[in-house]
């Protein structure tokens, strides 16, 4: 999390960001709510990928 000196919009939902934002690995800057969605999606993808690897053994 970083602190901003000016405002701008979330790359995902266009919400105006004042103080809190997160930067995703692909370079997008998003609000805390969109970051939570990204993290939960990433966890699901990681779980599904692990499950596929185990099934292929």
Residue pairs with C-beta under 8 A, 6 or more apart in sequence:
1 20
1 21
1 22
1 32
2 21
2 23
3 19
3 20
4 17
4 18
4 19
4 21
7 16
7 17
7 18
8 16
8 17
8 29
9 15
9 16
9 17
10 16
10 17
10 21
10 29
10 30
10 31
10 34
11 28
11 29
11 30
12 28
12 30
12 31
12 34
13 30
13 31
13 33
13 34
15 31
15 33
15 34
17 29
17 31
20 31
20 32
21 29
21 30
21 31
21 32
22 29
22 30
22 31
22 32
22 34
22 35
23 29
23 30
24 30
24 35
24 38
30 38
